[in-house]
Amino acid sequence: MTPDRPAILQKLADLLTAESDRPTDDLSEATAIREGLGLDSVDLMSVVTRVEEAYRVRFSHQDLERVATVGDLVDLVVAKAAA
């Protein structure tokens, strides 16, 4: 069963809060991952690894190049989980 968008968004909020040590109460799909959350490349890769583990998916480098916002990451999780 493919997880729904609100559930994925909540899981991402939890992971991003843990990684950035900042609350993400105002997290939306429009939030820029790097600029909006202040994540550097190492932080982002840690989040990606946790997402891959949580949803049992794998993202290619090309997949991740297209991820700029939280919504982009949600789209990617939905697409990979459905495949």
Helices and strands as residue ranges (DSSP letters): H 5-20, H 33-37, H 41-55, H 61-65, H 70-82
